[in-house]
């Protein structure tokens, strides 16, 4: 299937004002569907950079894993200036990431926070195997609570694919809970309906992103 020829630009203040958290979720899912169908929008990245050089109005901020197989803008078929993206192994939050989310939503006006987990996550696999190496030890310690809260059949191991994927989904839920607990700003915005905080999961086998029921 060829490239979907559609010239598209949403990155302006007026468009952002009229978007809702639910419409942003749908935009990301629609973009992912284009990605899966190989109908990605024909973009001009240099022109997009020119268009948003002075101002930016991303409609969402996505917290994803550093995994090279999860290219966030690509799998959602979004262009320059459409998304804030922050990445860390295991898609866990820290104070700097929460500050970035507060900036995106409170200052710029982004309507959605998405925590994106994924299939075959290396950080989750390492946590399941209780790997202890340098600074990795401290990072994995923040993922391990998800193991304790996940019903697991069989051995807790990176060789147990269902275990790894189920723990990765629980880890998304725990990350979201901590974001709400730590940030009064984001919690209040969500309660007012100004923003939505959602979890999602990316399948490497299919290319699809699904919203998690948390």
WOZI-V191146 format. One record per helix or strand. SS is the DSSP state (H for helix, E for strand). FROM is the first residue (numbers start at 0). LEN is the number of residues. If there is no record, write none. Layout:
ss:SS from:FROM len:LEN
ss:SS from:FROM len:LEN
//
This chain:
ss:E from:3 len:1
ss:H from:12 len:6
ss:H from:20 len:16
ss:E from:40 len:1
ss:H from:44 len:7
ss:E from:59 len:5
ss:H from:71 len:4
ss:E from:82 len:5
ss:H from:94 len:14
ss:E from:111 len:7
ss:H from:121 len:7
ss:H from:135 len:6
ss:H from:143 len:5
ss:H from:160 len:22
ss:H from:183 len:9
ss:E from:195 len:7
ss:E from:208 len:3
//
